[in-house]
């Protein structure tokens, strides 16, 4: 059995700093989004990922992958957003077993109206708090972490 490699002070600061700031920033941006546009943080994210797709549509598999969600979670979220008229489901013509989520005209209008306040909130709660050097370093750090977690899993040789 291998010995546990406990986190040292710097490692613990980095880990807890990530955990707490991620939650605090997401909550603050979410509160602002709900107050300004009546969209939750999650709804805004779904609309934005549909908006940047060709023809404002993505298959459920693709959208779940882009959001890094399970298809079950996505399906429940899309159902809630359909009830508000923000998105619609469409069959994929080449494969009747697959479904796409599509940004509706109403969803597009809501997103367009929400975007300026969303960007202001992201700036206020994160971007403008850091200087340019800190922001570039943070972007590099997240690029490294995302690349690590998105690469195909390899078996542990132990």
TIKEMI-169448 format. One record per atom (N, C-alpha, C, O): residue in one letter; x, y, z; atom name. Coordinates in steps of 0.001 Angstrom, whole numbers, plus 500000, padded with zeros to 6 digits. Layout:
N
rest, px, py, pz, atom
A, X, Y, Z, CA
...
END
This chain:
158
rest, px, py, pz, atom
X, 500847, 498820, 500000, N
X, 500000, 500000, 500000, CA
X, 500892, 501243, 500000, C
X, 501877, 501317, 500734, O
X, 500527, 502215, 499163, N
X, 501330, 503435, 499094, CA
X, 500907, 504414, 500172, C
X, 499760, 504433, 500616, O
X, 501860, 505215, 500572, N
X, 501596, 506212, 501604, CA
X, 500875, 507411, 500995, C
X, 501165, 507802, 499864, O
X, 499953, 507985, 501726, N
X, 499209, 509149, 501271, CA
X, 500133, 510355, 501160, C
X, 500904, 510648, 502073, O
X, 500045, 511041, 500043, N
X, 500804, 512290, 499835, CA
X, 499894, 513452, 500204, C
X, 499188, 513981, 499345, O
X, 499900, 513852, 501459, N
X, 499044, 514928, 501917, CA
X, 499430, 516223, 501234, C
X, 500577, 516403, 500824, O
X, 498469, 517124, 501113, N
X, 498733, 518422, 500490, CA
X, 499531, 519310, 501430, C
X, 499229, 519396, 502620, O
X, 500551, 519970, 500891, N
X, 501295, 520931, 501700, CA
X, 500517, 522259, 501697, C
X, 499442, 522354, 501105, O
X, 501063, 523260, 502350, N
X, 500341, 524536, 502502, CA
X, 500006, 525192, 501168, C
X, 498888, 525670, 500977, O
X, 500963, 525218, 500245, N
X, 500723, 525842, 498942, CA
X, 499688, 525036, 498152, C
X, 498791, 525612, 497537, O
X, 499808, 523734, 498167, N
X, 498847, 522876, 497458, CA
X, 497445, 523041, 498031, C
X, 496469, 523105, 497284, O
X, 497347, 523108, 499344, N
X, 496037, 523281, 499991, CA
X, 495454, 524654, 499657, C
X, 494259, 524771, 499386, O
X, 496290, 525692, 499675, N
X, 495814, 527035, 499288, CA
X, 495289, 527031, 497862, C
X, 494229, 527594, 497587, O
X, 496017, 526404, 496960, N
X, 495601, 526347, 495555, CA
X, 494287, 525590, 495421, C
X, 493376, 526045, 494730, O
X, 494184, 524448, 496073, N
X, 492968, 523634, 495956, CA
X, 491762, 524360, 496543, C
X, 490731, 524486, 495884, O
X, 491887, 524833, 497771, N
X, 490750, 525502, 498405, CA
X, 490435, 526829, 497724, C
X, 489272, 527222, 497641, O
X, 491456, 527519, 497242, N
X, 491213, 528744, 496490, CA
X, 490362, 528476, 495264, C
X, 489417, 529212, 494983, O
X, 490699, 527414, 494531, N
X, 489889, 527034, 493366, CA
X, 488461, 526703, 493786, C
X, 487505, 527238, 493226, O
X, 488319, 525821, 494770, N
X, 486989, 525358, 495189, CA
X, 486110, 526536, 495609, C
X, 484978, 526669, 495144, O
X, 486629, 527377, 496480, N
X, 485808, 528462, 497010, CA
X, 485538, 529549, 495976, C
X, 484408, 530026, 495868, O
X, 486557, 529952, 495210, N
X, 486318, 531023, 494248, CA
X, 485423, 530554, 493118, C
X, 484598, 531328, 492633, O
X, 485560, 529315, 492686, N
X, 484691, 528804, 491624, CA
X, 483228, 528888, 492068, C
X, 482369, 529367, 491327, O
X, 482963, 528419, 493276, N
X, 481596, 528448, 493794, CA
X, 481100, 529882, 494007, C
X, 479968, 530209, 493650, O
X, 481949, 530734, 494588, N
X, 481541, 532117, 494856, CA
X, 481283, 532896, 493565, C
X, 480286, 533610, 493460, O
X, 482174, 532761, 492590, N
X, 482014, 533491, 491330, CA
X, 480796, 532988, 490567, C
X, 480002, 533783, 490064, O
X, 480646, 531667, 490480, N
X, 479481, 531111, 489772, CA
X, 478177, 531554, 490441, C
X, 477213, 531896, 489756, O
X, 478145, 531549, 491763, N
X, 476939, 531977, 492477, CA
X, 476652, 533457, 492237, C
X, 475502, 533837, 492017, O
X, 477688, 534292, 492277, N
X, 477499, 535734, 492066, CA
X, 477009, 536021, 490649, C
X, 476074, 536799, 490460, O
X, 477636, 535400, 489659, N
X, 477205, 535598, 488265, CA
X, 475786, 535043, 488084, C
X, 474972, 535631, 487372, O
X, 475502, 533926, 488723, N
X, 474158, 533351, 488647, CA
X, 473092, 534255, 489245, C
X, 472017, 534424, 488670, O
X, 473394, 534839, 490406, N
X, 472436, 535776, 491032, CA
X, 472195, 536977, 490124, C
X, 471057, 537406, 489933, O
X, 473280, 537512, 489568, N
X, 473141, 538659, 488668, CA
X, 472303, 538290, 487448, C
X, 471441, 539062, 487027, O
X, 472551, 537125, 486886, N
X, 471823, 536677, 485698, CA
X, 470331, 536538, 485990, C
X, 469490, 536982, 485210, O
X, 470021, 535923, 487113, N
X, 468617, 535738, 487478, CA
X, 467930, 537079, 487702, C
X, 466793, 537278, 487275, O
X, 468625, 538001, 488376, N
X, 468041, 539318, 488650, CA
X, 467876, 540141, 487365, C
X, 466846, 540784, 487167, O
X, 468882, 540118, 486505, N
X, 468872, 540964, 485311, CA
X, 468056, 540403, 484152, C
X, 467468, 541167, 483387, O
X, 468013, 539083, 484010, N
X, 467395, 538517, 482808, CA
X, 466452, 537351, 483070, C
X, 465923, 536756, 482131, O
X, 466241, 537022, 484338, N
X, 465382, 535893, 484695, CA
X, 465877, 534574, 484085, C
X, 465085, 533681, 483784, O
X, 467195, 534471, 483911, N
X, 467823, 533227, 483464, CA
X, 468737, 532722, 484570, C
X, 469460, 533498, 485196, O
X, 468699, 531430, 484801, N
X, 469683, 530874, 485717, CA
X, 471033, 530811, 484995, C
X, 471104, 530920, 483771, O
X, 472077, 530635, 485764, N
X, 473426, 530480, 485211, CA
X, 473450, 529308, 484229, C
X, 474054, 529402, 483161, O
X, 472801, 528220, 484589, N
X, 472757, 527021, 483739, CA
X, 471988, 527304, 482449, C
X, 472433, 526914, 481369, O
X, 470850, 527973, 482547, N
X, 470082, 528308, 481348, CA
X, 470879, 529192, 480407, C
X, 470881, 528979, 479195, O
X, 471558, 530188, 480970, N
X, 472378, 531072, 480143, CA
X, 473450, 530255, 479419, C
X, 473685, 530453, 478227, O
X, 474083, 529359, 480125, N
X, 475144, 528541, 479543, CA
X, 474618, 527679, 478402, C
X, 475263, 527585, 477357, O
X, 473468, 527053, 478581, N
X, 472877, 526221, 477520, CA
X, 472562, 527085, 476300, C
X, 472894, 526713, 475174, O
X, 471929, 528226, 476517, N
X, 471596, 529110, 475404, CA
X, 472851, 529573, 474670, C
X, 472869, 529617, 473440, O
X, 473879, 529913, 475402, N
X, 475128, 530376, 474783, CA
X, 475775, 529270, 473950, C
X, 476285, 529539, 472863, O
X, 475763, 528047, 474438, N
X, 476369, 526938, 473687, CA
X, 475545, 526579, 472449, C
X, 476098, 526086, 471466, O
X, 474255, 526814, 472482, N
X, 473438, 526623, 471277, CA
X, 473644, 527784, 470305, C
X, 473682, 527584, 469091, O
X, 473776, 528981, 470834, N
X, 473949, 530160, 469996, CA
X, 475226, 530096, 469170, C
X, 475249, 530561, 468031, O
X, 476283, 529528, 469729, N
X, 477550, 529483, 468995, CA
X, 477691, 528253, 468099, C
X, 478757, 528018, 467528, O
X, 476633, 527477, 467975, N
X, 476646, 526293, 467100, CA
X, 476074, 526651, 465721, C
X, 475258, 527564, 465599, O
X, 476508, 525926, 464695, N
X, 475925, 526153, 463358, CA
X, 474399, 525973, 463403, C
X, 473897, 525006, 463976, O
X, 473686, 526899, 462802, N
X, 472218, 526884, 462781, CA
X, 471590, 526858, 464169, C
X, 470425, 526491, 464320, O
X, 472360, 527245, 465181, N
X, 471868, 527295, 466570, CA
X, 471296, 525963, 467026, C
X, 470299, 525925, 467747, O
X, 471926, 524868, 466608, N
X, 471461, 523544, 467022, CA
X, 472645, 522626, 467256, C
X, 473680, 522723, 466596, O
X, 472463, 521734, 468213, N
X, 473456, 520698, 468499, CA
X, 472700, 519420, 468854, C
X, 471637, 519462, 469473, O
X, 473260, 518302, 468456, N
X, 472680, 517037, 468906, CA
X, 472820, 516983, 470426, C
X, 473682, 517645, 471003, O
X, 471967, 516191, 471064, N
X, 472057, 516071, 472514, CA
X, 473435, 515553, 472919, C
X, 474004, 516011, 473910, O
X, 473969, 514605, 472161, N
X, 475287, 514044, 472479, CA
X, 476353, 515135, 472402, C
X, 477204, 515236, 473286, O
X, 476309, 515940, 471362, N
X, 477302, 517005, 471200, CA
X, 477146, 518066, 472285, C
X, 478135, 518500, 472876, O
X, 475903, 518488, 472550, N
X, 475674, 519518, 473558, CA
X, 476085, 519016, 474939, C
X, 476697, 519757, 475709, O
X, 475756, 517776, 475255, N
X, 476169, 517209, 476546, CA
X, 477694, 517198, 476653, C
X, 478247, 517494, 477712, O
X, 478368, 516858, 475563, N
X, 479835, 516833, 475572, CA
X, 480403, 518237, 475748, C
X, 481344, 518429, 476519, O
X, 479847, 519217, 475047, N
X, 480328, 520599, 475151, CA
X, 480136, 521121, 476576, C
X, 481004, 521813, 477109, O
X, 479014, 520795, 477181, N
X, 478723, 521248, 478539, CA
X, 479395, 520378, 479600, C
X, 479469, 520753, 480770, O
X, 479881, 519216, 479177, N
X, 480468, 518220, 480070, CA
X, 479445, 517761, 481111, C
X, 479717, 517707, 482310, O
X, 478250, 517432, 480594, N
X, 477128, 516935, 481388, CA
X, 476766, 515541, 480908, C
X, 477197, 515108, 479840, O
X, 475970, 514845, 481706, N
X, 475371, 513592, 481248, CA
X, 474202, 513938, 480324, C
X, 473626, 515021, 480423, O
X, 473861, 513022, 479436, N
X, 472710, 513274, 478567, CA
X, 471418, 513318, 479377, C
X, 470474, 514009, 478993, O
X, 471365, 512598, 480483, N
X, 470182, 512632, 481343, CA
X, 469998, 514030, 481948, C
X, 468896, 514579, 481927, O
X, 471061, 514592, 482478, N
X, 470978, 515948, 483036, CA
X, 470548, 516936, 481964, C
X, 469694, 517792, 482197, O
X, 471155, 516806, 480777, N
X, 470819, 517709, 479680, CA
X, 469351, 517575, 479300, C
X, 468670, 518581, 479099, O
X, 468863, 516362, 479201, N
X, 467474, 516136, 478815, CA
X, 466507, 516811, 479789, C
X, 465534, 517439, 479372, O
X, 466780, 516677, 481084, N
X, 465927, 517332, 482088, CA
X, 465992, 518858, 481960, C
X, 464971, 519537, 482071, O
X, 467187, 519388, 481728, N
X, 467345, 520833, 481585, CA
X, 466616, 521337, 480340, C
X, 465939, 522364, 480387, O
X, 466753, 520622, 479244, N
X, 466076, 521021, 478001, CA
X, 464565, 520992, 478187, C
X, 463866, 521873, 477686, O
X, 464056, 520003, 478891, N
X, 462608, 519929, 479154, CA
X, 462140, 521189, 479885, C
X, 461115, 521769, 479526, O
X, 462880, 521610, 480900, N
X, 462499, 522827, 481642, CA
X, 462555, 524059, 480740, C
X, 461685, 524928, 480810, O
X, 463572, 524129, 479901, N
X, 463732, 525295, 479035, CA
X, 462728, 525288, 477886, C
X, 462337, 526351, 477404, O
X, 462309, 524111, 477441, N
X, 461254, 524025, 476415, CA
X, 459956, 524642, 476933, C
X, 459257, 525339, 476198, O
X, 459644, 524385, 478187, N
X, 458417, 524909, 478787, CA
X, 458400, 526437, 478782, C
X, 457331, 527047, 478777, O
X, 459583, 527054, 478784, N
X, 459687, 528512, 478741, CA
X, 459807, 529026, 477310, C
X, 459839, 530236, 477086, O
X, 459872, 528113, 476340, N
X, 459971, 528505, 474943, CA
X, 461363, 528941, 474504, C
X, 461516, 529572, 473458, O
X, 462377, 528609, 475297, N
X, 463741, 529045, 475001, CA
X, 464452, 528133, 474009, C
X, 465301, 528576, 473236, O
X, 464097, 526869, 474040, N
X, 464699, 525861, 473160, CA
X, 463607, 524919, 472675, C
X, 462498, 524886, 473209, O
X, 463959, 524156, 471648, N
X, 463045, 523130, 471140, CA
X, 463857, 521874, 470851, C
X, 465076, 521924, 470683, O
X, 463164, 520762, 470799, N
X, 463782, 519500, 470398, CA
X, 463399, 519229, 468958, C
X, 462267, 519472, 468542, O
X, 464349, 518728, 468212, N
X, 464068, 518325, 466832, CA
X, 464736, 516995, 466562, C
X, 465827, 516719, 467063, O
X, 464079, 516181, 465774, N
X, 464699, 514930, 465342, CA
X, 465812, 515265, 464357, C
X, 465732, 516249, 463622, O
X, 466832, 514450, 464353, N
X, 467908, 514613, 463392, CA
X, 467533, 513798, 462160, C
X, 467352, 512584, 462255, O
X, 467414, 514451, 461002, N
X, 466900, 513783, 459802, CA
X, 467635, 512492, 459412, C
X, 467006, 511530, 458972, O
X, 468934, 512472, 459569, N
X, 469710, 511302, 459163, CA
X, 469599, 510136, 460133, C
X, 469946, 509007, 459785, O
X, 469122, 510392, 461342, N
X, 469073, 509360, 462373, CA
X, 467916, 509664, 463317, C
X, 468051, 510465, 464242, O
X, 466787, 509025, 463078, N
X, 465574, 509295, 463847, CA
X, 465730, 508971, 465329, C
X, 464926, 509417, 466148, O
X, 466753, 508202, 465681, N
X, 466964, 507858, 467091, CA
X, 467626, 508992, 467860, C
X, 467616, 509004, 469090, O
X, 468193, 509929, 467141, N
X, 468913, 511032, 467786, CA
X, 468077, 512307, 467762, C
X, 467245, 512515, 466879, O
X, 468326, 513148, 468754, N
X, 467580, 514396, 468899, CA
X, 468560, 515549, 469003, C
X, 469667, 515407, 469524, O
X, 468125, 516697, 468492, N
X, 468921, 517922, 468607, CA
X, 468171, 518921, 469469, C
X, 466940, 518938, 469500, O
X, 468926, 519747, 470164, N
X, 468371, 520898, 470872, CA
X, 468599, 522106, 469970, C
X, 469678, 522282, 469405, O
X, 467565, 522932, 469845, N
X, 467611, 524075, 468944, CA
X, 467226, 525334, 469714, C
X, 466255, 525344, 470471, O
X, 467994, 526380, 469511, N
X, 467695, 527679, 470110, CA
X, 466498, 528273, 469367, C
X, 466542, 528416, 468145, O
X, 465435, 528618, 470084, N
X, 464267, 529231, 469453, CA
X, 464510, 530725, 469258, C
X, 465472, 531281, 469788, O
X, 463634, 531365, 468497, N
X, 463730, 532821, 468337, CA
X, 463618, 533512, 469691, C
X, 464352, 534458, 469975, O
X, 462697, 533036, 470524, N
X, 462556, 533621, 471867, CA
X, 463841, 533416, 472669, C
X, 464310, 534338, 473336, O
X, 464408, 532218, 472606, N
X, 465649, 531939, 473323, CA
X, 466776, 532840, 472855, C
X, 467574, 533319, 473661, O
X, 466839, 533066, 471558, N
X, 467862, 533940, 470994, CA
X, 467676, 535376, 471477, C
X, 468650, 536047, 471818, O
X, 466442, 535846, 471506, N
X, 466154, 537206, 471981, CA
X, 466492, 537356, 473463, C
X, 467057, 538367, 473881, O
X, 466144, 536348, 474244, N
X, 466434, 536379, 475682, CA
X, 467955, 536395, 475904, C
X, 468460, 537150, 476735, O
X, 468673, 535556, 475155, N
X, 470131, 535512, 475271, CA
X, 470750, 536847, 474862, C
X, 471626, 537363, 475556, O
X, 470303, 537401, 473752, N
X, 470830, 538697, 473295, CA
X, 470605, 539785, 474347, C
X, 471470, 540632, 474570, O
X, 469450, 539750, 474982, N
X, 469158, 540731, 476023, CA
X, 469966, 540499, 477293, C
X, 470291, 541451, 478003, O
X, 470293, 539243, 477586, N
X, 471006, 538890, 478814, CA
X, 472517, 539047, 478690, C
X, 473199, 539263, 479691, O
X, 473044, 538942, 477480, N
X, 474505, 538899, 477288, CA
X, 475257, 540105, 477857, C
X, 476267, 539912, 478534, O
X, 474810, 541333, 477613, N
X, 475574, 542469, 478161, CA
X, 475685, 542439, 479688, C
X, 476755, 542706, 480235, O
X, 474591, 542118, 480375, N
X, 474632, 542048, 481841, CA
X, 475491, 540873, 482299, C
X, 476181, 540966, 483315, O
X, 475452, 539771, 481557, N
X, 476275, 538611, 481901, CA
X, 477766, 538977, 481817, C
X, 478536, 538687, 482733, O
X, 478152, 539603, 480729, N
X, 479554, 539995, 480561, CA
X, 479958, 540996, 481647, C
X, 481054, 540891, 482198, O
X, 479105, 541950, 481958, N
X, 479400, 542903, 483032, CA
X, 479615, 542175, 484361, C
X, 480511, 542525, 485129, O
X, 478792, 541167, 484623, N
X, 478901, 540397, 485859, CA
X, 480202, 539603, 485902, C
X, 480887, 539590, 486925, O
X, 480546, 538945, 484803, N
X, 481808, 538195, 484741, CA
X, 482986, 539140, 484963, C
X, 483930, 538805, 485678, O
X, 482930, 540315, 484351, N
X, 483999, 541298, 484549, CA
X, 484078, 541730, 486017, C
X, 485161, 541758, 486601, O
X, 482937, 542063, 486603, N
X, 482904, 542585, 487974, CA
X, 483377, 541543, 488993, C
X, 484074, 541882, 489950, O
X, 483006, 540293, 488792, N
X, 483299, 539260, 489780, CA
X, 484613, 538522, 489539, C
X, 485088, 537818, 490430, O
X, 485223, 538669, 488329, N
X, 486457, 537951, 488079, CA
X, 487467, 538735, 487245, C
X, 488547, 539068, 487731, O
X, 487127, 539025, 486016, N
X, 488103, 539550, 485059, CA
X, 488745, 540846, 485547, C
X, 489970, 540961, 485552, O
X, 487943, 541809, 485951, N
X, 488485, 543114, 486342, CA
X, 489135, 543118, 487729, C
X, 489770, 544100, 488114, O
X, 488979, 542026, 488478, N
X, 489623, 541903, 489782, CA
X, 491112, 541584, 489617, C
X, 491922, 541882, 490495, O
X, 491459, 540975, 488483, N
X, 492829, 540553, 488213, CA
X, 493510, 541526, 487259, C
X, 492854, 542157, 486431, O
X, 494843, 541647, 487382, N
X, 495555, 542419, 486367, CA
X, 495788, 541501, 485160, C
X, 495519, 540302, 485225, O
X, 496279, 542062, 484082, N
X, 496419, 541325, 482821, CA
X, 497368, 540132, 482961, C
X, 497124, 539076, 482377, O
X, 498434, 540292, 483719, N
X, 499392, 539199, 483932, CA
X, 498736, 538056, 484710, C
X, 498905, 536886, 484365, O
X, 497994, 538400, 485754, N
X, 497293, 537378, 486532, CA
X, 496257, 536660, 485678, C
X, 496121, 535439, 485746, O
X, 495533, 537425, 484878, N
X, 494504, 536833, 484029, CA
X, 495114, 535872, 483004, C
X, 494579, 534789, 482771, O
X, 496224, 536268, 482399, N
X, 496899, 535393, 481428, CA
X, 497415, 534129, 482113, C
X, 497315, 533036, 481556, O
X, 497962, 534272, 483308, N
X, 498453, 533103, 484052, CA
X, 497295, 532163, 484391, C
X, 497418, 530945, 484262, O
X, 496176, 532734, 484824, N
X, 495009, 531923, 485154, CA
X, 494484, 531203, 483914, C
X, 494125, 530028, 483983, O
X, 494441, 531896, 482796, N
X, 493998, 531267, 481544, CA
X, 494926, 530112, 481173, C
X, 494454, 529056, 480751, O
X, 496226, 530295, 481322, N
X, 497187, 529225, 481037, CA
X, 496984, 528037, 481978, C
X, 497037, 526884, 481551, O
X, 496756, 528321, 483236, N
X, 496526, 527262, 484223, CA
X, 495288, 526457, 483842, C
X, 495321, 525227, 483839, O
X, 494196, 527149, 483519, N
X, 492976, 526424, 483153, CA
X, 493140, 525663, 481842, C
X, 492577, 524578, 481695, O
X, 493895, 526201, 480884, N
X, 494178, 525444, 479653, CA
X, 494870, 524124, 479982, C
X, 494524, 523080, 479430, O
X, 495844, 524177, 480878, N
X, 496578, 522976, 481272, CA
X, 495656, 521968, 481965, C
X, 495679, 520778, 481651, O
X, 494851, 522453, 482903, N
X, 493941, 521558, 483624, CA
X, 492888, 520955, 482691, C
X, 492594, 519763, 482776, O
X, 492322, 521774, 481804, N
X, 491329, 521256, 480862, CA
X, 491936, 520222, 479923, C
X, 491316, 519194, 479654, O
X, 493122, 520476, 479427, N
X, 493782, 519509, 478542, CA
X, 494021, 518193, 479280, C
X, 493843, 517116, 478711, O
X, 494421, 518282, 480533, N
X, 494659, 517074, 481331, CA
X, 493374, 516258, 481506, C
X, 493381, 515037, 481346, O
X, 492282, 516934, 481831, N
X, 491039, 516224, 482131, CA
X, 490253, 515812, 480901, C
X, 489371, 514958, 480992, O
X, 490547, 516391, 479773, N
X, 489835, 516046, 478537, CA
X, 490569, 515003, 477711, C
X, 490001, 514467, 476759, O
X, 491802, 514706, 478048, N
X, 492526, 513711, 477262, CA
X, 491943, 512331, 477551, C
X, 491368, 512103, 478616, O
X, 492094, 511409, 476594, N
X, 491562, 510061, 476825, CA
X, 492187, 509426, 478072, C
X, 493376, 509596, 478343, O
X, 491384, 508714, 478799, N
X, 491856, 508068, 480008, CA
X, 492867, 506981, 479657, C
X, 492706, 506252, 478679, O
X, 493888, 506892, 480458, N
X, 494875, 505823, 480281, CA
X, 494842, 504945, 481517, C
X, 494541, 505412, 482616, O
X, 495144, 503700, 481334, N
X, 495143, 502772, 482469, CA
X, 496346, 503024, 483343, C
X, 497442, 503303, 482858, O
X, 496134, 502925, 484600, N
X, 497214, 503060, 485582, CA
X, 498026, 501770, 485554, C
X, 497459, 500698, 485766, O
X, 499350, 501835, 485296, N
X, 500134, 500619, 485157, CA
X, 500386, 499870, 486465, C
X, 501067, 498845, 486439, O
X, 499885, 500319, 487574, N
X, 500168, 499642, 488849, CA
X, 499438, 498343, 488997, C
X, 499581, 497668, 490017, O
END
